Amino acid sequence: MSLDTHPLISANAERRLNDTIALIRENKAIWILKDEDGCVMLTADDEDGVPVWPDAELAKLWATEDWSHCEPMAISYDDWLKKWTPGLIQDDLMLMICPVPGEDGEVYPPEEFADRLLA
């Protein structure tokens, strides 16, 4: 898939957030990027966090330059809610929702993201 063919590439951050939540609910999976050291972390708006995507293609499109060695990894919906959300809260990390090349995506607290997933 190329950058110009994915429907969320040109969407604004709010639409990417809403569509990401809908797609995660539908597919029961959340995608992150990982390397040999673990999951990729970003800093945006002076917050440290984990970028998440609704599918492997979007995650892979974002894996360029410094992150070109990273691979998409799926996390099940249940594992996300039971393990990842409490871990992110404990580590005081935020989520960067569906960043795309040139834009970081919405910075979102993990507990609010979980509430949106469950709503």
C-alpha positions in Angstrom: 0.0 0.0 0.0 1.3 3.4 -0.8 1.0 6.6 1.2 -1.6 8.1 -1.0 -4.0 5.1 -1.1 -4.7 4.5 2.6 -7.9 6.4 3.5 -6.6 7.6 6.8 -3.3 9.1 5.4 -5.0 12.4 4.5 -7.6 12.4 7.3 -7.2 14.9 10.2 -6.1 13.7 13.6 -9.6 13.7 15.0 -11.0 11.5 12.2 -8.0 9.2 12.5 -8.7 8.9 16.2 -12.4 8.0 15.7 -11.7 5.7 12.8 -8.9 4.0 14.7 -11.2 3.2 17.6 -13.9 1.9 15.3 -11.4 -0.3 13.4 -9.8 -1.7 16.6 -13.3 -2.6 17.9 -14.1 -4.3 14.6 -10.8 -6.2 14.2 -10.1 -6.8 17.9 -6.4 -5.8 17.5 -4.2 -2.8 18.0 -0.9 -2.4 16.1 2.3 -1.0 17.5 5.9 -0.9 16.0 8.6 -2.9 17.7 12.3 -3.5 17.3 14.9 -5.6 19.2 14.5 -3.4 22.3 10.7 -3.5 22.5 7.9 -1.2 21.4 8.7 2.1 19.7 8.2 5.2 21.9 7.7 8.8 20.8 7.7 12.2 22.4 5.0 14.6 21.3 3.6 17.7 23.0 6.3 17.1 25.8 4.6 13.7 26.5 6.3 10.3 26.1 4.1 7.7 24.6 3.5 4.7 22.4 2.1 5.2 18.9 -0.7 2.9 17.9 -2.5 2.1 14.6 -5.6 0.3 13.5 -3.8 -1.9 11.0 -0.3 -3.2 10.1 -0.2 -1.2 6.8 -0.5 2.2 8.5 2.1 1.2 11.1 4.5 0.0 8.4 4.0 3.2 6.4 5.1 5.2 9.4 8.2 3.0 9.9 10.7 5.1 7.9 14.1 6.7 8.6 15.0 6.2 12.2 12.3 3.5 12.5 12.8 1.7 9.2 14.1 -1.4 11.1 10.9 -1.7 13.1 8.1 -4.2 12.4 4.4 -3.9 13.1 3.1 -6.1 15.9 -0.5 -6.9 16.7 -1.8 -6.9 20.3 -5.2 -8.4 20.9 -8.0 -6.2 22.1 -8.2 -8.2 25.4 -4.5 -8.1 26.0 -4.5 -4.3 25.4 -7.2 -3.7 27.9 -6.0 -6.2 30.5 -2.2 -5.8 30.3 -1.1 -2.8 28.2 -3.5 -0.2 29.5 -2.6 -0.7 33.2 1.1 -0.9 32.3 1.0 2.4 30.3 -0.8 4.1 33.2 1.7 2.8 35.7 4.6 4.0 33.5 2.9 7.4 33.0 2.9 7.0 29.2 0.5 8.4 26.7 -0.7 7.1 23.4 -0.1 8.7 20.0 -3.2 7.7 18.0 -2.5 6.7 14.4 0.4 9.0 13.5 1.0 9.4 9.8 4.1 10.7 8.0 4.4 14.4 8.9 1.9 14.3 11.7 2.1 12.8 15.2 -1.6 12.0 15.8 -3.7 12.8 18.9 -1.9 12.4 22.2 -4.3 10.5 24.4 -4.2 9.1 28.0 -4.4 5.3 28.0 -7.3 5.2 30.4 -9.4 7.5 28.2 -8.5 5.4 25.1 -9.6 2.3 26.9 -12.9 4.0 27.9 -13.5 4.9 24.2 -12.8 1.4 23.1 -15.3 0.0 25.6 -18.0 2.6 25.0 
